[in-house]
Structures are given as C-alpha cells and as structure tokens.
C-alpha cells in the first residue's frame, strides 16, 4: 500500500524499533491490537448496559457506580450512551 513519505518513514522507524522483519508484521500487530480494543469496548459496553438494568441486591450502589466509573474511564466515548 503506497504511503506518503512522512508516514512511510514513521512506519519504517516503528518496524525497526519494534524488531519486526517486515512491515506486514507491524501492520498485523496493529490490526490485532485494534481488534482486541474493539472487543474490550464491546464487552465494557455490554457490562454497562447490564449494570444499568441489574438489581443491586448483592452490590451496593457505591460498588456499581465505582465499576461503571472505571469502565467509562477506559472508554470515555461510552459515557455519552448512558
């Protein structure tokens, strides 16, 4: 895939600094990291939805709020969905 010169230099530096043999290894790692991030975000979104609808008999309101706050800190974009 053709890249602008400044982006190509950045990728080449990342490949060298990361000990990759080929650019494709670096790109594969970026894609895998993105997939993991999206999966984690989906799980956290579902957790927030479940917490909003769950009775808090075993959990205190403080426990639920604390958990929700930690998830939102990881994914601030989910705060808009609340």
For each residue, the residues with C-beta under 8 A, 3 or more apart:
1:
2:
3: 7 8 11
4: 7 8
5: 8 9
6: 9 10
7: 3 4 10 11
8: 3 4 5 11 12
9: 5 6 12 13
10: 6 7 13 14
11: 3 7 8 14 15 23 26
12: 8 9 15 16 23
13: 9 10 16 17
14: 10 11 17 18 20 26
15: 11 12 18 20 22 23 25 26
16: 12 13 19 20
17: 13 14
18: 14 15 26 29
19: 16
20: 14 15 16 23 25 26 29
21: 25
22: 15 25 26
23: 11 12 15 20 26 27
24: 27 28
25: 15 20 21 22 28 29
26: 11 14 15 18 20 22 23 29 30
27: 23 24 30 31
28: 24 25 31 32
29: 18 20 25 26 32 33
30: 26 27 33 34
31: 27 28 34 35
32: 28 29 35 36
33: 29 30 36 37
34: 30 31 37 38
35: 31 32 38 39
36: 32 33 39 40
37: 33 34 40 41
38: 34 35 41 42
39: 35 36 42 43
40: 36 37 43 44 74
41: 37 38 44 45 75 78
42: 38 39 45 46
43: 39 40 46 47
44: 40 41 47 48 71 74 75 78
45: 41 42 48 49 75 78 81
46: 42 43 49 50
47: 43 44 50 51 67 71
48: 44 45 51 52 68 71 72 78 81 82
49: 45 46 52 53
50: 46 47 53 54
51: 47 48 54 64 67 68
52: 48 49 82
53: 49 50
54: 50 51 59 64
55:
56: 59 60 61 63 64
57:
58:
59: 54 56 63 64
60: 56 63 64
61: 56 64 65
62: 65 66
63: 56 59 60 66 67
64: 51 54 56 59 60 61 67 68
65: 61 62 68 69
66: 62 63 69 70
67: 47 51 63 64 70 71
68: 48 51 64 65 71 72 82
69: 65 66 72 73
70: 66 67 73 74
71: 44 47 48 67 68 74 75 78
72: 48 68 69 75 76 78 79 82
73: 69 70 76
74: 40 44 70 71
75: 41 44 45 71 72 78
76: 72 73 79
77: 80
78: 41 44 45 48 71 72 75 81 82
79: 72 76 82
80: 77
81: 45 48 78
82: 48 52 68 72 78 79
